[in-house]
Amino acid sequence: MADKYDDCTAVTEFCVIDATIYGYRPDLAANIFFLVIFGILGGIQMLQGLRWRTWTFMIAMVLGCLTEVIGYIGRILLNDNPWSGVGFNIQICCIIIAPAFFSAAIYLTLKHLALTLGSQYSLLQPKWYTWIFIGCDLLSLILQGAGGGTAASASSQSTQDVGSNLMITGIVWQVVTLLVFAVLAGDFFLRLYRNRSNLTHSASEILRTTKFMLFLAGLTLAYLGIEIRCIYRIAELAGGWKNDIMQNETEFIVLEGVMIVIAALAVTAFHPGYCFPQMSQRKRVGPNGIMGEKEVSEHESPDAAV
């Protein structure tokens, strides 16, 4: 931010909106919409998680929705006062990191898919999917959070740039992690297809159900929404503060807000508890048949721990 505006705390004749980092007053209706929709989706995810006991998935999704809600509260504060330091700090930290929680929820599913449909067709042992991808997601979260915090508390342009670079690094890492996940998931389903005549009866039955196909469609839609959002964020931050992309609210609404709403909505509408009950602790169907809750706890409880 230019030195002559360092003391600006409210819109005045001198401290004009065009001189702020975003260069606009965030649209109130749009931000209230995102706040409400993420609040509703978070509440639904909580109820779904409690009903179907998909604990880890629920925690990831609820944290993501809650962080989005807090972030959009920050943007509503910026609508009231585009120079609000509190509003800027809240939204730059929370909206940046929130999608990492949704990514974590997606990562959790591959372990369960492999355990259910046939771990012999997976490149990795199913348990490693969770540890590897959640670990990578945590690193992304730390980098983005540290970058957002640094940018929010920066007292100079150089420090603000450091924060921006950290956020870019975290988002790039998130994109790479998502791409590797897609490759491994794609390889797994390609192996399933090539060995479709050798699948167990229960695995074949699951693959033929409409609910399961909707579950996969929801995951794919969520994945694409998060990837598009991350690519947009990289372009936005790479141009430096106050660049044309950063100061285009329409692009932010569509490529950040709408993309993440689509991601959260997709995995809420086609929740694993309903569409893929094998991920639920209430019921688990494996390659060898139906496993009761007691059996699951004795063998492996995918949602009891990461």
N, C-alpha and C positions, 0 to 999 in steps of 0.2 A: 504494500500500500504506500502511496506517495507520502513523503514526510509531512507535507503541508496539511494532510488529512489525519495525521496521527491522533490528534486530540478530538476528533469528531465522535460524538456519542449519540447524536440525534440529527434528524434532517433539519437543516436550516438553509438560509439563503446561500451560505458558503458551503456547507456540508451537503451537497446535492446527492440524490440517489445514484446518479450516473457514476459517481466517484467511488461507490462501494465495490467490493470484490465481485459481486454478482451483477451489479449495474441495473438492478430492477427490484421492485417490491414484490416478493413472492405472492403468487395468487392465493388469496384466502380460501376460496371455495375448493380449489384443487388440493390444497394441503389438508383441509378439514376432511375431504373425501378420503385421502390416503390414511389419515389418522384413524378415521372410523372403520374403514375396511380392514386395516391391519388389526385393529382392536377386536373386531368381530371374528376374524379368522383365527386370531390367537385364542379367543374364548372357545371357539369351536374345536380347535386343536386340543385344548385342555380337556374338554368333555370327551372327545374321541379317544384321547390317550388314556383317560381314566376308565372309560368303558371297555376298551380292548387291551388295556395294559401294555401299550407300546411305549414304555417309559422313556427310553433314550430318544426315540424319534419325537415324542411329545416335547421333551425338554428342549431339543434343538429348535423345533418349530416355534414353540412358545417364546423362547429367548429371541428368536429372529423377529417375530411379530412385535414383541414388547420393545425391542431396540428400535424398530421402525417407528413405532408410535412416539417414542421419546424424541426421535430425530425430527419427525414432522411437527412436534410441539415447538422445537427450535425454529423451524421455518415459519410457523405461525407467529412466533415472537419477532421474526425478521419482517413479517408483513406489517406488524404494528410499528416496528422501528428498524428499518434496513441497516442501521448502524449498530444494532444491538450486539455487543460482544458475547453476551450469554447465549443469545439465539444462534449466532454463528458457530460458537464452540460446540453447542449441543448437536446441531445438525451435521456439522462436518465430521464429528466423531461417530455418531450413531448410525447415520445413513450409509456411511462408508463401510462399517463393519457388519451391519445386519445381514446382508446376503451370505456371509460366510457361515452363519448358523443354518441357513436353508441348504447350503451346499453340504454341510455335515449330515443333515437328515437324508439327503440323497445318497451320500456315501454309505450310510448304514445299510441300505437295502441290498447291495451286491452280495454281502456276506450271506444274508438270508436266502437270496435267490440261488446261490451256489449250493447251500446246504439242502435246500428243498428240491432242486431240480437235478442235482448231480454234481458233487464236488470234484469228481474225476474229470470233468470237462473244464475246470477252472485252472488257469495258469498258476495261481497262488492258492495256498490253503485258505479256505474261507475266513478264518480268524484274522489273517493278516490284512485283509481289506480294511477292516475297521481301524486297526492300529496304524497302518501306513497312511490312509487318507485322512483320518481324524487328526493324526500328528501333523500332516502337511497343512491341513485346514487351520489348526491351532497356530502354526507359524505364520500363515497368512493373516490370521486375526491379530496376532501380536504386532506384525509389521504395519498393518493398516491402522490399528489402534494407536500405536506409537506415533505414526505419521500424523494422524488426525490430532492427537494431543499436542504434538510439537507445533503443528501449523496453528492450532487454536491459541496456544500460549505465546506464540512468536512475537517478539518486540522489534524484529528487523526483517527486512526482505530476505536476507540470506538464511535466517533461521526458518522462515516460512517456506523457502525453497527446499530446505532439508526435509521438512515435514511432508511436502508434496512428493519428493523423491521416494521417501519411505512408503507413502501410500501407493505410489505407482508400483514399487517393488512388490508390495504385498498383493496388489491386484493382479500383476503379471504372474506371480507365483500361484495365485488362485486359478487363473486361466490355464496355466500349464498343468496343474493338478487335475482340473476338470477334464482336460484333453486326455491325460493319461488314464483317468477313470473311464472315459468313453472308449478308449482303445481296448482296455481290459474287459469292459462289459460287452463290447462288440465282439471281441474274440470268444468270450464265453457263449454268447448266443449263436455265433457262427458254428462253434463246435457242437452245440445242442442240435442245431439244424442238420448238420452233417451226420449226426448219430441219432437222428430222430427215430429210426427203426429199432434202436437199442435201448431207448429210454424205458424206465420203469412205468408200469401202468399208472401209478399215482402222478408221476411227473407229466406224462402225456395228457392225463385228464386235466391237470392244472393249466397246461398250456392251451387247452382248447376252450377254456371258460372265458366268457365275455368280460367278467369282472377283472380277471387277471390281465387281459389285453388292455382294458381301460387303465389299470394300474400302471402298466408299462408306458402307455400313451401319456399319462399324467406326469410320470417321471421324465419322459423325453421332453415334454413341453416345459416343465420346470427347469430342466437342464439348459435348454436353449434360451429361455428367458434370462437366466443368470449369466450365461456366456455373453449374450448380446449386451447386457448391462455392464459387464466387466470390460468389454472391448470399448464401449462408450466412455467409461470412466477413465480408462488409460488415455484415450484421445483427449478427453477433457483436461486431465491433469498435466499431460505432457506439454501442452501449449503454454503452461505457466499461468499464474494468477491473472485474472481479468481478461483472459483470451476470449475470442468470439464464441467458442463452444460453451465455455463456462457461463457466459452471459446470455445464453439462449435458453430461456425458461421452457419453451415448448419442447425442445430436445430433452431437457431434464425430465419433464413430466412423462414423456413417452418412453424414453430409453432407460430411465432409472425407475420412476414410480410405476408405470404401467407394466414394465417387464417383470418387476419383482412381485407385483400383485398377481400377474398371470402365474408365476412360479408357485407362490403360496396358495393360490386358489386351486391350481391343478392337483397338488398333493393333498389338499383338504377335501376336494370333491371326490377324488379317487384314493381315499385314505387306505393305507395297507390293512388296517384292522377290518375293513369291510371287503376290499378287493383282493387282498393278499393275506388272509388270516394266518398263514404260516409264520408271519412275522410277529403275531400276537402271542403273548404268554397264555392267553385263554385257550388257544388251540394251535397246534403245530403239526403240519402234515409234511413228512419227509419222504424221501425216495422209497422207503420201505413201508410206507403206510402212515396211519394217523398216530401221532404221539400225544399222549395225554400230558397234562400240566406237570404231573409228578415225573414222568419220563423226561420231559424237557429239562427240568431242573437237575436231573441226575446226569444228563448227557452234556447239554450246553444250553445256556439261557442267553441268547443273543441280545436281549434287551435289559438283562439284569446288570450287565457291565459292558463297557465298550470292547 
